[in-house]
Amino acid sequence: MISGIAFGVALFSLIAVGRYHSHITAVLSDMETIVLNKDKVQKQIQEIDALDRYFKREFNLDLTNVNMEGFVFRALDDLKAHFQNAVINVNRFENSGDARELPVAISTPVRNYATVLDYVHYLESFTLPDFEIRQMTISRGQVGEVTMSINGSFVMPALQAGAQT
């Protein structure tokens, strides 16, 4: 009986050590991958920094005096052109941490689900400024007309005066 218990403990220990070894091997492999990727990422950062310095030097780019709100107003004009039958309401700019936001409310008639997807895809395609959809509702009116309402914001990074870019 004692030999059975000893055999069970030895078998359990062998299985535990085997699993431990497998996990340690996987962790070491992951760490090697991280180290390799870290070097690649650092190289890419250096290339981007060099490209950034090149553009600043060759094109005299200085983003410290750029009116970021101009980008938002241009995007708002594009939005108005795309949503031709829509009612678009805009509020004041708001500061939220390291970003400037322009709240926008859109109400537009939609014909079908494909139109809804097209409008949402269009809004999600904005990158600079980004458009963040906060709420979206689809409702049916009294005449059977379907209306989509979207509340969201154009979001731009807030550049600090004199900041290094």
VMD Tcl script that draws the C-alpha trace (Angstrom):
set ca {
  {0.00 0.00 0.00}
  {2.82 2.40 0.82}
  {4.43 1.59 -2.52}
  {1.12 2.48 -4.23}
  {0.98 5.83 -2.48}
  {4.63 6.48 -3.29}
  {3.98 5.54 -6.92}
  {0.94 7.90 -7.03}
  {2.92 10.78 -5.53}
  {5.79 10.13 -7.95}
  {3.40 9.98 -10.93}
  {1.65 13.18 -9.83}
  {5.03 14.89 -9.39}
  {6.16 13.73 -12.83}
  {2.98 15.08 -14.47}
  {3.26 18.40 -12.58}
  {6.93 18.82 -13.56}
  {6.08 17.96 -17.19}
  {3.35 20.58 -17.32}
  {5.58 23.11 -15.58}
  {8.29 22.43 -18.16}
  {5.80 22.90 -21.02}
  {4.61 26.21 -19.60}
  {8.14 27.47 -18.98}
  {9.11 26.55 -22.54}
  {6.08 28.43 -23.90}
  {6.88 31.49 -21.75}
  {10.50 31.52 -22.91}
  {9.37 31.26 -26.52}
  {6.95 34.15 -26.02}
  {9.67 36.22 -24.38}
  {12.01 35.62 -27.34}
  {9.23 36.72 -29.69}
  {8.66 39.86 -27.62}
  {12.36 40.71 -27.68}
  {12.50 40.24 -31.46}
  {9.35 42.33 -31.95}
  {10.67 45.01 -29.58}
  {13.72 45.47 -31.80}
  {11.51 45.65 -34.91}
  {9.22 48.20 -33.29}
  {12.16 50.32 -32.15}
  {13.55 50.27 -35.68}
  {10.17 51.32 -37.09}
  {9.94 54.13 -34.54}
  {13.39 55.35 -35.57}
  {12.36 55.26 -39.24}
  {9.18 57.21 -38.50}
  {11.13 59.76 -36.46}
  {13.62 60.16 -39.32}
  {10.78 60.62 -41.80}
  {9.14 63.12 -39.45}
  {12.39 65.10 -39.18}
  {12.77 64.99 -42.98}
  {9.28 66.42 -43.56}
  {9.77 69.10 -40.93}
  {13.11 70.08 -42.44}
  {12.16 69.90 -46.14}
  {8.61 71.27 -45.93}
  {8.97 73.49 -42.86}
  {6.10 71.71 -41.14}
  {5.29 73.06 -37.71}
  {2.11 71.67 -36.19}
  {2.31 73.81 -33.07}
  {0.43 76.66 -34.77}
  {-2.07 74.57 -36.73}
  {-5.74 75.30 -36.17}
  {-6.99 71.76 -35.54}
  {-10.57 72.99 -35.60}
  {-10.16 73.67 -39.33}
  {-9.81 69.92 -39.88}
  {-13.05 69.39 -37.98}
  {-14.92 72.03 -39.98}
  {-13.69 70.51 -43.25}
  {-14.91 67.09 -42.09}
  {-18.24 68.65 -41.08}
  {-18.61 70.08 -44.61}
  {-17.91 66.60 -46.04}
  {-20.49 65.16 -43.67}
  {-23.11 67.68 -44.82}
  {-22.38 66.83 -48.45}
  {-22.75 63.09 -47.82}
  {-25.91 63.36 -45.70}
  {-27.83 65.64 -48.07}
  {-31.35 65.08 -46.67}
  {-30.22 65.10 -43.04}
  {-30.71 67.56 -40.24}
  {-27.30 68.09 -38.64}
  {-27.00 69.91 -35.31}
  {-23.63 70.94 -33.92}
  {-22.79 72.04 -30.39}
  {-19.76 73.91 -29.00}
  {-16.28 72.44 -28.95}
  {-15.47 70.61 -25.74}
  {-12.12 69.75 -24.19}
  {-11.82 66.20 -22.90}
  {-8.37 65.32 -21.64}
  {-5.97 65.40 -24.56}
  {-8.66 65.88 -27.23}
  {-11.03 68.51 -28.60}
  {-14.52 67.29 -29.44}
  {-17.30 68.76 -31.54}
  {-20.62 67.13 -30.58}
  {-22.80 66.37 -33.62}
  {-26.39 65.13 -33.84}
  {-27.60 63.75 -37.18}
  {-31.17 62.88 -38.09}
  {-31.81 61.48 -41.57}
  {-34.42 59.42 -43.36}
  {-33.29 55.96 -44.43}
  {-34.79 53.67 -47.07}
  {-33.32 50.33 -46.10}
  {-30.71 48.52 -44.04}
  {-28.06 49.02 -46.73}
  {-28.45 52.79 -46.35}
  {-27.98 52.52 -42.59}
  {-24.80 50.50 -43.12}
  {-23.55 53.00 -45.71}
  {-24.06 55.93 -43.35}
  {-22.43 54.18 -40.39}
  {-19.52 53.03 -42.56}
  {-19.05 56.57 -43.83}
  {-18.93 57.95 -40.28}
  {-16.51 55.24 -39.15}
  {-14.22 56.04 -42.11}
  {-13.19 59.41 -40.61}
  {-9.69 59.24 -39.17}
  {-8.47 62.81 -38.73}
  {-10.69 63.92 -37.16}
  {-12.17 60.71 -35.86}
  {-15.95 60.41 -35.56}
  {-17.08 58.60 -32.43}
  {-20.66 57.33 -32.52}
  {-22.08 57.55 -29.01}
  {-25.71 56.66 -29.69}
  {-27.70 55.53 -32.69}
  {-31.45 55.01 -32.94}
  {-33.72 53.98 -35.78}
  {-37.39 54.83 -35.49}
  {-40.49 54.63 -37.62}
  {-42.57 57.81 -38.04}
  {-46.33 58.15 -38.30}
  {-46.36 57.97 -42.10}
  {-44.13 54.90 -42.10}
  {-40.96 56.85 -42.80}
  {-37.89 55.41 -41.08}
  {-35.51 57.88 -39.45}
  {-32.02 57.24 -38.16}
  {-30.61 59.48 -35.43}
  {-26.94 59.46 -34.55}
  {-25.31 61.32 -31.68}
  {-21.56 61.48 -31.76}
  {-18.52 63.74 -31.87}
  {-15.70 64.69 -34.15}
  {-12.57 64.16 -32.06}
  {-9.17 65.73 -32.70}
  {-6.03 65.55 -30.57}
  {-5.46 68.80 -28.71}
  {-1.98 70.05 -29.51}
  {-0.31 72.04 -26.77}
  {1.28 75.30 -27.80}
  {5.00 74.81 -28.18}
  {4.70 71.01 -28.04}
  {7.18 68.88 -29.90}
  {5.57 66.97 -32.79}
}
mol new
graphics top color blue
foreach p $ca { graphics top sphere $p radius 0.5 }
foreach p [lrange $ca 0 end-1] q [lrange $ca 1 end] { graphics top cylinder $p $q radius 0.2 }
display resetview
